[in-house]
Every structure is written in structure tokens, then in C-alpha cells.
Amino acid sequence: MIYFDNAATSWPKPPGVAEAMTHFIEAVGANPGRAAHRQAVESGRLVYGAREAVCELFHAPDPLRLVWCKNVTEALNLALRGLLRPGDHVVTSSMEHNSMMRPLRALERPERSSGGVEVTVVGCSPQGILGPAAVEAAIRPNTRLVALNHASNVVGTLLPVAEVGALCRERGLLLLVDAAQTGGAYPLDMQASQIDLLGFTGHKSLGGPMGTGGLIVGERVDETQLDPLIRGGTGSRSEHEVQPDFLPDMCESGTPNVVGLAGLEVGVRWVLERGVGAIRAHEVALTQALIEGLRSVPGVTVYGTLDPELQTATVSFNIDRMAPSEAGLRLDDEYGILCRVGLHCAPTAHKTLGTFPTGTVRFGLSAFNTAEEVQAAIAAVHQLAEGVI
Ligand SMILES: Cc1ncc(COP(=O)(O)O)c(C=O)c1O
């Protein structure tokens, strides 16, 4: 079996991830921050250790400004719904995942009490490239936030977040980045890129389990202006009926997923030990071979930049006269290659690329894939393309 669905969820996980989760269940088990006994203290230590690991990876200065969420979707909802007010304007790109687009579209609706937010979707090129000048041209007097993914989940194209970060500082705007596709796979320094809000998900290249993710809230964001998505027990300030007003507690109501965070810390430590630069170099080499190999197959169209330096290890393609769904089924059934087909929760991105409404076949590679697997997949696509009459 060849697992090429890492852009959705990575597999396998780094060594030690499953063991850390089992250890928590078998030997720790207690609720963090809710009691003073030794098991609760150990549970709290695990949660804090995961905070530190993620902050080290993204070069975020304060682990207590990281809010745990169950995934990046929740993190983006927290940032957008928590900060935006009627009359605010947001600039986003045409390469966004629905995790960004749908909360924004909901916030636009004037009939809702939270609605009345204005949204400009800046068009990207058919390769998914975003020009910072187009972002600048979209800024209005009421613009409050620029919200972008760091890399497309369809074709891997990297967006110029550092340039846009500099622009946002100059114009007094906040920058929200969805790092779902780059966290753990591409170097990302929150401070150097001047990112104010960073959403990440644990189950992709961070090597953690599903159910983990978060939002890092930069120092320029006034947390008193950030409305939590939910309110409830935090283990802190229990004498008050009202929600605490400090991070992270104000946005972390309810018992957290400590079993998941125990695994996430090991995944992120593995990334840190191996080095994001080394992981990136491995993935660039695989991506280069994959793009070149697929492009050499008659009847195959590869989308995106076609330049591994400008994208992540996610490659989208189509075989002439074969629906992506059929290609995906046959790759699984006949070759044991697991991938994802269709629109990948990003219809606007496919409109940008010219692949809407049928979508593409997507190979999402990870640090665990090999050059041999890439060659086997190219050979499989070759056979499928040859067989089309
Ligand atoms: C760019 C991007 N944003 C958001 C998401 C949503 O991630 P999650 O399901 O972990 O919230 C994904 C995952 O597919 C993604 O690739």
C-alpha cells in the first residue's frame, strides 16, 4: 500500500505518538488544571509541554497565547467569529479551504446579529499564485483583517504570507494564517513573518492525532476583543460565574483532549528533532520527481506551479477522459495507492485552477514517503492513462 493522502491526514505517525497516547490513558488519566493531585499535575504538565513544542516550532513567544482547539477549522472560526464585527472588512484569497471561506460567508449575512462583515476574495493566478499587490489594492478604510492559507490544500502553492505580513503591519491590519498544509512541512516563523493569528491542525504534518489543533494569538491582538466560541468551566477563577478574561483559559472551556495533546507533543518533537528544513528538502526532492514523472505521461495534466520550490508536497493532476473519481478508485483497487479526488473542500480554488466542478486527483506526500513509492505511483498513472480509449 502507498499512502498518498497526507494532505488530508498524515499516516503513519512518527514513532512514539501512539505510545504517548496509550501512556496517558493507562498511567495518567486525570483532568488537567482541575485538581492538585499528582495525576492532575502530570496531566497539566503534558498539556503545557505540547504548548511549548508547538510554540517552539512556529517561533511563537508565549505558550499561554496558544488556544487549543479540536482542529484548524475551529481555530479559524474562533479567530474570525471572535474578532470581526459588523462593518469590518476582510481580505482573503481565492485559494482558501472552506474552513476559511464558509465562516467568512456566514459572517457576511446581514440578517445575522454577527453578520454584516464585508469580504473581498482576491483572485489568484491559474497556478494558485497570489500577488501581494492585489492584496494591497483590496484594502479599504474599514479593512481589519487579511486571512490567508499558507499553502493551498489542492495544489500546494505557497502564498506570500511574509510579504503580506509586512504589508499588514504597515497598514495597521491583522494577519490570520491557516497553516494546515505547512505546519511541520515548511519552515514557518510567526514573528519573522509578522503573523498575528496562526491556525494549525495537529493531524497532518505535525504528526499528531485527529482532534488536536489550535490558534496562536499574537501580541498585537487585544484578547479582550476576542469573543470565545464557547464558555464554561476552565478550572480557573471558579468563584466567578463569568468567563475568565485572560488567555488561554478564556477560550479553552471544557476538558481538553489531553490524550491527543500527549501524542501531538511527540509528533511535534519528532519534527523539531528531524528539522523542518530536512523534512522540506526530502519533500521537495519527492515533489520534483513526482511532477516530472507525471508530466512525462501522455494524457496527464498536472496543475499548479510545477515548481517544487514554490509549493508543498501536494500535487494535483487529471488523466484525460477519466473522471478523478474513477482514477482514485482504480489507483486504490488495482495499485494500492490511496489518494483523494474531487474538490478537496476548496471549490473556489478549483474555479481558480480551472478544474471546477469535477476537481482533480490529489497525491499528498509526507516525510515518510519514498522515492520508490513516487516511481511506483508514476508507473501506475502511466498504465491508467495508456488504458484510456
Ligand atoms: C488549508 C486547509 N485549511 C483547513 C483545513 C481543515 O483542517 P481540519 O479538518 O483539521 O480542521 C485543511 C484540511 O484539509 C486544509 O488543508
The ligand as a Tripos MOL2 file, in Angstrom:
@<TRIPOS>MOLECULE
LIG
   16    16     1     0     0
SMALL
NO_CHARGES

@<TRIPOS>ATOM
      1 C1         -5.7080   24.6090    4.0410 C.3       1 LIG1
      2 C2         -6.6180   23.8540    4.9540 C.ar      1 LIG1
      3 N1         -7.3980   24.5340    5.8060 N.ar      1 LIG1
      4 C3         -8.2140   23.8900    6.6540 C.ar      1 LIG1
      5 C4         -8.2880   22.5230    6.6970 C.ar      1 LIG1
      6 C5         -9.2100   21.8590    7.6720 C.3       1 LIG1
      7 O1         -8.4790   21.0840    8.5710 O.3       1 LIG1
      8 P1         -9.1910   20.3840    9.8010 P.3       1 LIG1
      9 O2        -10.1680   19.4210    9.2110 O.co2     1 LIG1
     10 O3         -8.1010   19.7090   10.5450 O.co2     1 LIG1
     11 O4         -9.8590   21.4540   10.5770 O.co2     1 LIG1
     12 C6         -7.4960   21.7680    5.8300 C.ar      1 LIG1
     13 C7         -7.5730   20.3000    5.8290 C.2       1 LIG1
     14 O5         -7.9090   19.6620    4.9110 O.2       1 LIG1
     15 C8         -6.6410   22.4530    4.9470 C.ar      1 LIG1
     16 O6         -5.8780   21.7870    4.0980 O.3       1 LIG1
@<TRIPOS>BOND
     1     1     2 1
     2     2     3 ar
     3     2    15 ar
     4     3     4 ar
     5     4     5 ar
     6     5     6 1
     7     5    12 ar
     8     6     7 1
     9     7     8 1
    10     8     9 2
    11     8    10 1
    12     8    11 1
    13    12    13 1
    14    12    15 ar
    15    13    14 2
    16    15    16 1
@<TRIPOS>SUBSTRUCTURE
     1 LIG1         1 GROUP 0 **** ****
